Amino acid sequence: MRARYSAYVRHQDTFLMASWHPSTRPAELTHEPGLLWRHLDVSHSDHTDDTGSVHFSATWQQGERWGILQEKARFTREAGHWYYLDGDVSHLPLAPERNKDCPCGSGRKYKRCCRP
């Protein structure tokens, strides 16, 4: 999961497509202009034999807008390789406060970190 998150951050579409199961893989990927992935939090993962799931939250920023993508992602293992199948996704708005910790996870105050 962390590798796929890093690939989204870096727009490494070749890796994303190769790690996506062919039965659910889209024909192409599109990236939202100006969207920056700021933080990943994996809250739970489990697997049995050749199936697995990962529960995670990914924080994003687009200009002054912030949000959290939460997903319970499903994976399958074939020939020793794990592939992303699909996931239950929800989107939550996020309103960072100037004097609170930055939602990017840096530990710094928002006003001194990612605030545009």
C-alpha positions as CSV (number, residue, x, y, z in Angstrom):
1,M,0.0,0.0,0.0
2,R,2.8,2.4,0.9
3,A,4.4,1.8,-2.5
4,R,1.1,2.6,-4.3
5,Y,0.7,5.8,-2.3
6,S,4.3,6.9,-3.1
7,A,3.6,6.1,-6.8
8,Y,0.5,8.4,-6.6
9,V,2.6,11.2,-5.0
10,R,5.2,10.9,-7.8
11,H,2.8,10.2,-10.7
12,Q,4.5,6.9,-11.4
13,D,1.6,5.6,-13.6
14,T,3.6,2.6,-14.9
15,F,4.0,1.2,-11.4
16,L,0.4,1.9,-10.5
17,M,-1.0,0.2,-13.6
18,A,1.4,-2.8,-13.1
19,S,0.3,-3.2,-9.5
20,W,-3.4,-3.0,-10.4
21,H,-5.2,-6.3,-11.1
22,P,-6.1,-6.6,-14.8
23,S,-9.7,-7.4,-14.0
24,T,-10.3,-4.0,-12.4
25,R,-7.5,-1.9,-13.9
26,P,-8.7,1.3,-15.7
27,A,-7.6,2.0,-19.3
28,E,-5.7,5.1,-18.1
29,L,-5.1,7.2,-15.0
30,T,-5.9,10.8,-14.6
31,H,-4.4,13.0,-11.9
32,E,-6.3,16.0,-10.5
33,P,-4.3,19.2,-11.4
34,G,-2.6,20.8,-8.4
35,L,-3.5,18.0,-6.0
36,L,-0.7,17.2,-3.5
37,W,-0.8,14.1,-1.4
38,R,0.5,15.1,2.0
39,H,0.2,12.2,4.5
40,L,-0.6,8.5,4.6
41,D,-1.9,6.7,7.7
42,V,-2.4,3.0,7.5
43,S,-4.7,2.0,10.3
44,H,-5.2,-1.7,9.7
45,S,-4.1,-4.5,7.4
46,D,-4.7,-8.2,7.2
47,H,-4.4,-11.1,4.8
48,T,-5.3,-14.7,4.6
49,D,-3.6,-16.9,2.0
50,D,-4.0,-14.9,-1.3
51,T,-6.4,-12.1,-0.3
52,G,-5.8,-9.1,1.8
53,S,-7.1,-5.7,2.8
54,V,-5.7,-2.4,4.0
55,H,-7.6,0.4,5.8
56,F,-5.9,3.8,5.3
57,S,-6.4,7.5,5.2
58,A,-4.6,9.8,2.8
59,T,-4.5,13.5,3.3
60,W,-4.5,15.8,0.3
61,Q,-4.1,19.5,-0.4
62,Q,-5.2,21.4,-3.5
63,G,-4.5,25.1,-3.1
64,E,-6.3,26.1,0.1
65,R,-8.6,23.1,0.0
66,W,-7.8,20.0,2.1
67,G,-9.4,16.6,2.4
68,I,-9.0,13.0,3.5
69,L,-9.5,10.0,1.3
70,Q,-10.4,7.0,3.4
71,E,-10.4,3.5,1.9
72,K,-10.6,-0.1,2.7
73,A,-8.6,-1.5,-0.2
74,R,-8.8,-5.1,-1.3
75,F,-5.7,-7.0,-2.7
76,T,-5.1,-10.4,-4.2
77,R,-1.9,-12.4,-4.6
78,E,-1.2,-14.1,-7.9
79,A,2.1,-15.8,-8.7
80,G,3.7,-14.3,-5.6
81,H,2.7,-10.7,-6.5
82,W,0.1,-8.6,-4.7
83,Y,-2.4,-6.7,-6.9
84,Y,-4.8,-3.9,-6.0
85,L,-8.4,-5.0,-6.8
86,D,-10.7,-2.3,-5.6
87,G,-11.8,-0.5,-2.4
88,D,-14.6,1.1,-0.5
89,V,-13.8,4.8,-0.7
90,S,-15.1,7.9,1.2
91,H,-14.0,11.5,0.9
92,L,-14.0,13.9,3.9
93,P,-13.4,17.6,3.8
94,L,-10.7,18.9,6.2
95,A,-10.4,22.5,7.5
96,P,-6.9,23.0,9.0
97,E,-6.7,25.6,11.7
98,R,-3.9,28.1,11.6
99,N,-2.4,27.5,15.1
100,K,-3.0,23.7,15.1
101,D,-0.7,20.9,13.9
102,C,-0.4,20.8,10.1
103,P,-2.4,17.9,8.6
104,C,0.6,16.8,6.5
105,G,2.0,15.1,9.6
106,S,5.2,17.2,9.9
107,G,4.5,18.1,13.6
108,R,4.8,21.8,12.7
109,K,2.0,24.4,13.0
110,Y,-0.1,24.7,9.9
111,K,0.7,28.5,9.7
112,R,4.4,27.6,9.4
113,C,4.1,24.6,7.2
114,C,1.7,23.9,4.3
115,R,-0.5,27.0,4.6
116,P,-0.5,28.7,1.1
